Amino acid sequence: MRFAHLIPAPAADPELVVIDDGRYISLRALGRPFDTLQQLIEAGDDSLASVREAVAGADDDSWSPIGEAAYAPAVIGAPIVLAVGLNYDEHASELSLDNDSGPVLFSLFPNSLGAHQGEVPLSSEVSTEVDYEGELGVIIGKPAKNVTADEALDYVFGYTVINDVTARDIQFQEPQWSRCKSFDGFTPIGPVVVTADQIPDPQALRLTTDVDGLRVQDSTTGFMIRTVAQLIASISQEATLLPGTVISTGSPGGAGRSRKPPLYLRPGTEVTVTIEGIGALTSHCVAA
C-alpha cells in the first residue's frame, strides 16, 4: 500500500489517504479514523490489516482523482527523524570525511520536514552553499530494541524518499550536523510511504537525483556501507526506536559540493529525487 498526506482543497487540513494509480481514498471515508500515518502505525498491525481490508472492499465511487490536491509531508508527528551520514563510500570520499568508526548519526528537527512539490526556502545571508542529498527513508513500525540484523526488517513499516538538504558551509563550521540540515523545509519527504511488503529488498533500489533536469546522482541502495538491517540493529542497541521513527539512510556520491564547479541550490532550482518502487520527490527552491 502507498500512504500519503493530501490536502484536498486550499486551507483544508491534511488527510491520511491511500494512493493507487493517480487516485486516492481517505481513511476517514473508509471509516478508519486515522488523521496521520503516525496514528495508524501506533495503532498496530491489526489496524493496518483493517485498512487493507477496507481498501480492497471499496467501490470505484469512493476514490477521487489526485488532481489539484496538494501533498503534505509523508510523515507527520514522527517521534524523531534520524539521519545517517557517510553511509556510501563515494559520498564520504567526495567530502573528505572519515566513515570508518561507525554510523554517523544525527537528528533532524521537525520544522525541517517538507512535502512533495513543496518549497525549500534559501537564505543567502545564512548559507551560500546549500546542497542536495537523495536518500532512502525507513519508517519503523513497532518498538525496536536490541534487535539483530537478521530480524531488523521485521520492524520496518515502510519506505519513503528523502532529500537531506544541507548547508555545507555551516556543516564544516560547526561540530554537529543537525542545524545545517534542519532549516525550515530542508527535509522534503514523500510523496508517499510504501509499506514494507512492497519492497522485498531495500538494498536493490535505484536512486537518482536531478537538479534542473541534470542527472547528478545515479546509484543504488546496494552500495550502502551499512544496510538498512544493519543500521536498525546498530541504532537499536539499548535505545528503543519508537513506532514512526524515521531513519534517513545516507546519500550516495554526486553531491553538489564535489562537482567542478560546485553545484549549489539557488532560488528557482528544482530538485527531484527518485527511488525505484517508491516514486519521485520534487522540491522547488525559493528565496527565504
The 8 nearest C-alpha neighbors of each residue, nearest first, counted from 0:
[[1, 194, 193, 2, 17, 197, 18, 51],
 [0, 2, 193, 18, 17, 192, 191, 194],
 [3, 1, 17, 192, 191, 16, 18, 0],
 [4, 2, 191, 73, 16, 15, 5, 17],
 [3, 5, 15, 14, 71, 13, 73, 70],
 [6, 4, 70, 13, 14, 71, 69, 7],
 [5, 7, 13, 69, 68, 8, 11, 70],
 [8, 6, 68, 5, 69, 11, 9, 13],
 [7, 9, 11, 6, 68, 10, 69, 67],
 [10, 8, 11, 7, 6, 69, 68, 12],
 [11, 9, 8, 12, 6, 7, 13, 69],
 [12, 10, 8, 9, 6, 13, 7, 14],
 [11, 13, 6, 14, 10, 7, 5, 8],
 [14, 12, 6, 5, 4, 71, 11, 15],
 [15, 13, 4, 5, 34, 16, 6, 12],
 [14, 16, 4, 35, 34, 3, 25, 26],
 [17, 15, 25, 24, 3, 26, 2, 4],
 [16, 18, 2, 24, 23, 1, 3, 25],
 [19, 17, 23, 1, 22, 2, 16, 24],
 [18, 20, 22, 21, 23, 17, 1, 0],
 [19, 21, 22, 18, 23, 64, 65, 1],
 [22, 20, 19, 65, 64, 18, 23, 66],
 [21, 23, 64, 65, 63, 19, 20, 18],
 [24, 22, 18, 63, 62, 17, 16, 19],
 [23, 25, 62, 16, 17, 63, 61, 26],
 [26, 24, 16, 28, 27, 15, 17, 29],
 [27, 25, 29, 31, 28, 16, 15, 30],
 [26, 28, 30, 31, 32, 29, 25, 33],
 [27, 29, 25, 26, 30, 24, 31, 61],
 [28, 30, 26, 27, 31, 53, 25, 54],
 [29, 31, 27, 28, 32, 26, 53, 25],
 [30, 32, 27, 26, 29, 33, 50, 28],
 [33, 31, 27, 30, 34, 26, 29, 28],
 [34, 32, 35, 31, 38, 39, 26, 27],
 [33, 35, 15, 14, 32, 38, 36, 27],
 [36, 34, 37, 15, 38, 33, 75, 39],
 [35, 37, 39, 38, 40, 15, 74, 34],
 [36, 38, 40, 35, 39, 243, 41, 77],
 [39, 37, 41, 36, 35, 40, 33, 42],
 [38, 40, 36, 42, 37, 41, 33, 35],
 [41, 39, 37, 42, 38, 43, 140, 36],
 [40, 42, 38, 43, 39, 242, 37, 243],
 [43, 41, 39, 40, 46, 38, 44, 45],
 [44, 42, 41, 40, 45, 46, 47, 39],
 [43, 45, 47, 46, 48, 42, 40, 49],
 [44, 46, 48, 47, 43, 49, 42, 50],
 [47, 45, 49, 48, 44, 43, 42, 50],
 [46, 48, 50, 44, 49, 45, 51, 43],
 [49, 47, 45, 51, 46, 50, 44, 52],
 [48, 50, 46, 52, 47, 51, 45, 53],
 [51, 49, 53, 47, 52, 48, 54, 46],
 [52, 50, 48, 54, 49, 53, 55, 47],
 [51, 53, 49, 55, 50, 54, 48, 56],
 [52, 54, 50, 56, 55, 51, 57, 49],
 [53, 55, 57, 51, 56, 52, 50, 29],
 [54, 56, 52, 53, 57, 51, 50, 58],
 [57, 55, 53, 54, 52, 58, 51, 29],
 [56, 58, 54, 55, 53, 61, 59, 29],
 [59, 57, 60, 61, 56, 62, 55, 54],
 [58, 60, 61, 62, 57, 63, 56, 24],
 [59, 61, 62, 58, 63, 57, 24, 64],
 [60, 62, 59, 58, 57, 24, 63, 28],
 [63, 61, 24, 60, 23, 59, 22, 64],
 [64, 62, 22, 23, 65, 24, 61, 60],
 [65, 63, 22, 66, 21, 23, 62, 67],
 [66, 64, 22, 68, 21, 67, 23, 63],
 [65, 67, 64, 68, 21, 22, 63, 69],
 [66, 68, 65, 69, 7, 8, 64, 6],
 [67, 69, 7, 65, 6, 66, 8, 5],
 [70, 68, 6, 5, 67, 7, 71, 8],
 [69, 71, 5, 115, 114, 6, 4, 72],
 [70, 72, 114, 4, 5, 73, 13, 6],
 [73, 71, 114, 74, 113, 188, 189, 112],
 [72, 74, 189, 3, 191, 4, 188, 190],
 [75, 73, 72, 77, 36, 76, 188, 37],
 [76, 74, 77, 72, 35, 37, 73, 36],
 [77, 75, 37, 78, 74, 109, 35, 243],
 [76, 78, 243, 79, 244, 75, 37, 74],
 [79, 77, 244, 76, 243, 241, 80, 242],
 [80, 78, 77, 244, 81, 245, 106, 107],
 [79, 81, 245, 107, 106, 246, 244, 82],
 [82, 80, 106, 246, 105, 245, 247, 107],
 [81, 83, 247, 105, 246, 104, 106, 248],
 [84, 82, 104, 249, 248, 103, 247, 102],
 [83, 85, 103, 249, 86, 104, 82, 102],
 [84, 86, 91, 87, 98, 90, 249, 103],
 [85, 87, 249, 224, 223, 84, 225, 88],
 [88, 86, 223, 251, 90, 224, 85, 89],
 [89, 87, 91, 90, 92, 86, 85, 224],
 [88, 90, 252, 92, 91, 87, 93, 251],
 [91, 89, 252, 93, 92, 251, 88, 87],
 [92, 90, 85, 88, 96, 94, 89, 93],
 [93, 91, 95, 89, 90, 94, 88, 96],
 [92, 94, 90, 95, 91, 257, 89, 252],
 [93, 95, 91, 92, 96, 90, 257, 256],
 [96, 94, 92, 93, 91, 97, 90, 98],
 [95, 97, 91, 94, 92, 98, 85, 93],
 [98, 96, 99, 91, 95, 100, 85, 92],
 [97, 99, 85, 100, 96, 101, 91, 102],
 [98, 100, 101, 97, 102, 85, 96, 103],
 [99, 101, 98, 102, 97, 103, 85, 96],
 [102, 100, 99, 103, 98, 104, 225, 233],
 [103, 101, 104, 83, 84, 100, 86, 98],
 [102, 104, 84, 83, 101, 85, 105, 98],
 [103, 105, 83, 82, 102, 84, 81, 106],
 [106, 104, 82, 81, 177, 176, 83, 107],
 [105, 107, 81, 177, 80, 82, 108, 104],
 [106, 108, 181, 80, 177, 81, 109, 180],
 [107, 109, 181, 110, 111, 106, 80, 177],
 [110, 108, 111, 112, 107, 80, 79, 76],
 [111, 109, 183, 108, 112, 184, 181, 182],
 [110, 112, 183, 184, 185, 181, 186, 109],
 [113, 111, 186, 184, 187, 110, 109, 72],
 [114, 112, 187, 184, 72, 186, 188, 117],
 [115, 113, 72, 71, 117, 187, 188, 70],
 [114, 116, 190, 117, 280, 281, 189, 70],
 [117, 115, 282, 281, 114, 283, 118, 70],
 [118, 116, 114, 115, 282, 283, 113, 119],
 [117, 119, 283, 284, 282, 120, 285, 184],
 [118, 120, 284, 184, 283, 285, 185, 121],
 [121, 119, 287, 285, 286, 284, 118, 184],
 [122, 120, 287, 286, 285, 123, 119, 284],
 [121, 123, 287, 124, 125, 286, 126, 120],
 [124, 122, 126, 127, 125, 121, 286, 287],
 [123, 125, 122, 126, 127, 121, 287, 286],
 [124, 126, 123, 122, 127, 121, 169, 166],
 [127, 125, 123, 128, 124, 166, 122, 129],
 [126, 128, 123, 129, 125, 168, 124, 166],
 [129, 127, 167, 263, 126, 166, 168, 130],
 [128, 130, 166, 263, 264, 165, 167, 127],
 [131, 129, 165, 263, 164, 255, 264, 166],
 [130, 132, 164, 163, 162, 165, 254, 133],
 [133, 131, 163, 162, 250, 164, 134, 254],
 [132, 134, 162, 272, 250, 161, 208, 163],
 [135, 133, 250, 161, 249, 162, 248, 160],
 [136, 134, 160, 248, 247, 161, 159, 137],
 [135, 137, 247, 159, 158, 160, 246, 161],
 [136, 138, 158, 246, 245, 157, 247, 159],
 [139, 137, 245, 157, 156, 244, 243, 155],
 [138, 140, 155, 243, 244, 156, 242, 154],
 [139, 141, 156, 242, 155, 154, 40, 243],
 [142, 140, 242, 154, 139, 143, 241, 43],
 [143, 141, 241, 242, 240, 239, 144, 140],
 [142, 144, 240, 239, 235, 141, 146, 154],
 [143, 145, 239, 235, 146, 236, 238, 237],
 [146, 144, 236, 235, 237, 147, 232, 143],
 [147, 145, 232, 144, 151, 143, 235, 150],
 [148, 146, 232, 149, 150, 151, 145, 229],
 [147, 149, 228, 151, 229, 232, 150, 146],
 [150, 148, 147, 151, 228, 152, 146, 229],
 [149, 151, 147, 148, 153, 152, 146, 154],
 [150, 152, 148, 228, 153, 154, 149, 147],
 [153, 151, 154, 155, 150, 228, 149, 227],
 [152, 154, 151, 155, 150, 156, 140, 195],
 [155, 153, 152, 140, 151, 141, 139, 156],
 [156, 154, 139, 140, 152, 157, 153, 138],
 [157, 155, 140, 139, 138, 195, 194, 154],
 [156, 158, 194, 195, 193, 138, 155, 192],
 [157, 159, 137, 193, 192, 136, 138, 194],
 [158, 160, 192, 136, 189, 191, 135, 277],
 [159, 161, 135, 189, 136, 188, 134, 280],
 [162, 160, 188, 134, 187, 136, 163, 133],
 [161, 163, 133, 132, 187, 164, 186, 134],
 [162, 164, 132, 186, 161, 131, 165, 133],
 [165, 163, 131, 185, 130, 162, 180, 132],
 [166, 164, 180, 130, 129, 167, 179, 163],
 [165, 167, 129, 179, 169, 128, 168, 126],
 [168, 166, 170, 169, 128, 165, 129, 171],
 [167, 169, 170, 171, 166, 128, 172, 126],
 [168, 170, 172, 171, 167, 166, 179, 173],
 [171, 169, 167, 168, 179, 172, 176, 173],
 [170, 172, 169, 168, 173, 167, 174, 176],
 [173, 171, 169, 170, 168, 174, 167, 175],
 [172, 174, 175, 171, 170, 169, 176, 179],
 [175, 173, 176, 172, 171, 170, 169, 177],
 [176, 174, 173, 177, 170, 178, 105, 179],
 [177, 175, 179, 170, 178, 180, 105, 174],
 [176, 178, 180, 107, 179, 106, 105, 175],
 [179, 177, 181, 180, 176, 182, 175, 107],
 [178, 180, 166, 170, 169, 176, 177, 165],
 [181, 179, 165, 178, 177, 164, 182, 185],
 [182, 180, 111, 178, 108, 107, 185, 179],
 [181, 183, 185, 111, 180, 184, 179, 178],
 [184, 182, 111, 110, 185, 181, 120, 112],
 [183, 185, 111, 113, 119, 112, 186, 182],
 [184, 186, 111, 164, 182, 183, 181, 180],
 [187, 185, 112, 111, 163, 184, 113, 162],
 [186, 188, 113, 114, 162, 112, 161, 185],
 [189, 187, 161, 160, 72, 114, 73, 113],
 [190, 188, 191, 73, 160, 159, 115, 280],
 [189, 191, 115, 280, 73, 188, 3, 114],
 [192, 190, 189, 3, 2, 73, 1, 159],
 [191, 193, 159, 2, 158, 1, 157, 73],
 [192, 194, 1, 157, 158, 0, 191, 277],
 [195, 193, 157, 0, 196, 156, 197, 192],
 [194, 196, 157, 198, 197, 156, 155, 193],
 [195, 197, 198, 194, 199, 157, 0, 193],
 [196, 198, 195, 194, 199, 193, 0, 276],
 [199, 197, 195, 196, 200, 201, 276, 194],
 [200, 198, 197, 196, 201, 195, 203, 202],
 [199, 201, 202, 198, 203, 204, 197, 195],
 [202, 200, 203, 198, 204, 199, 220, 227],
 [203, 201, 221, 220, 200, 204, 226, 219],
 [204, 202, 221, 201, 200, 220, 219, 205],
 [205, 203, 275, 219, 220, 202, 201, 206],
 [204, 206, 219, 275, 274, 218, 220, 207],
 [207, 205, 274, 219, 218, 273, 217, 204],
 [208, 206, 217, 216, 273, 272, 218, 274],
 [207, 209, 272, 216, 271, 215, 214, 133],
 [208, 210, 214, 213, 271, 212, 215, 270],
 [209, 211, 270, 213, 212, 269, 214, 271],
 [212, 210, 269, 213, 268, 209, 270, 271],
 [211, 213, 210, 209, 214, 269, 270, 271],
 [212, 214, 209, 210, 211, 215, 208, 216],
 [215, 213, 209, 216, 208, 212, 210, 217],
 [216, 214, 253, 209, 208, 213, 217, 210],
 [217, 215, 208, 207, 253, 214, 218, 252],
 [218, 216, 207, 206, 208, 215, 214, 219],
 [219, 217, 206, 205, 207, 216, 251, 220],
 [220, 218, 205, 221, 206, 204, 222, 203],
 [219, 221, 202, 222, 204, 223, 203, 205],
 [220, 222, 202, 219, 203, 223, 204, 226],
 [221, 223, 220, 219, 87, 224, 218, 251],
 [224, 222, 87, 225, 221, 86, 220, 226],
 [223, 225, 86, 87, 222, 226, 88, 85],
 [226, 224, 223, 229, 230, 86, 227, 228],
 [227, 225, 229, 228, 223, 230, 224, 202],
 [226, 228, 230, 229, 231, 225, 201, 248],
 [229, 227, 148, 151, 231, 226, 230, 152],
 [228, 230, 226, 232, 148, 227, 231, 225],
 [229, 231, 233, 227, 232, 228, 234, 225],
 [232, 230, 228, 234, 233, 229, 235, 151],
 [233, 231, 229, 147, 148, 146, 235, 230],
 [234, 232, 230, 231, 235, 236, 229, 145],
 [233, 235, 231, 236, 232, 230, 238, 240],
 [236, 234, 144, 238, 145, 232, 233, 239],
 [235, 237, 145, 238, 234, 233, 144, 232],
 [238, 236, 235, 145, 144, 239, 234, 233],
 [239, 237, 235, 236, 144, 240, 234, 145],
 [240, 238, 144, 143, 235, 241, 142, 237],
 [239, 241, 143, 142, 235, 244, 238, 144],
 [240, 242, 142, 244, 239, 243, 141, 143],
 [243, 241, 141, 140, 139, 142, 244, 41],
 [242, 244, 139, 77, 138, 37, 140, 241],
 [245, 243, 139, 79, 242, 241, 138, 78],
 [244, 246, 138, 80, 137, 81, 243, 79],
 [247, 245, 81, 137, 136, 82, 248, 80],
 [248, 246, 136, 82, 249, 135, 83, 81],
 [247, 249, 83, 135, 246, 134, 136, 82],
 [250, 248, 86, 83, 84, 134, 247, 85],
 [249, 251, 134, 132, 133, 87, 252, 90],
 [252, 250, 87, 90, 89, 218, 253, 249],
 [253, 251, 90, 89, 254, 216, 250, 87],
 [252, 254, 216, 215, 255, 251, 257, 90],
 [255, 253, 256, 257, 252, 131, 132, 130],
 [254, 256, 262, 261, 257, 258, 263, 130],
 [255, 257, 261, 254, 258, 262, 130, 263],
 [258, 256, 255, 254, 93, 261, 259, 253],
 [259, 257, 261, 260, 255, 256, 262, 254],
 [260, 258, 261, 257, 262, 256, 255, 254],
 [259, 261, 258, 262, 257, 256, 255, 263],
 [262, 260, 258, 256, 259, 255, 257, 263],
 [263, 261, 255, 258, 256, 260, 264, 130],
 [264, 262, 130, 129, 255, 128, 261, 265],
 [263, 265, 129, 130, 268, 262, 266, 284],
 [264, 266, 268, 267, 284, 263, 121, 285],
 [267, 265, 285, 284, 286, 268, 121, 264],
 [266, 268, 284, 285, 265, 269, 283, 286],
 [267, 269, 284, 265, 266, 283, 211, 264],
 [270, 268, 283, 211, 282, 210, 284, 267],
 [269, 271, 210, 282, 281, 209, 211, 268],
 [272, 270, 281, 209, 280, 208, 279, 273],
 [273, 271, 208, 280, 133, 279, 207, 209],
 [274, 272, 279, 207, 278, 206, 280, 208],
 [275, 273, 206, 277, 278, 205, 276, 204],
 [274, 276, 205, 204, 277, 278, 206, 273],
 [275, 277, 278, 274, 198, 204, 197, 193],
 [278, 276, 275, 274, 193, 159, 191, 160],
 [279, 277, 273, 274, 276, 275, 280, 190],
 [278, 280, 273, 272, 271, 281, 274, 190],
 [279, 281, 272, 115, 271, 190, 189, 273],
 [282, 280, 271, 116, 115, 270, 279, 272],
 [283, 281, 116, 270, 117, 269, 118, 115],
 [282, 284, 269, 118, 119, 268, 117, 285],
 [285, 283, 119, 266, 268, 267, 118, 120],
 [286, 284, 266, 120, 267, 119, 121, 287],
 [287, 285, 121, 266, 120, 122, 284, 265],
 [286, 120, 121, 122, 285, 123, 119, 266]]
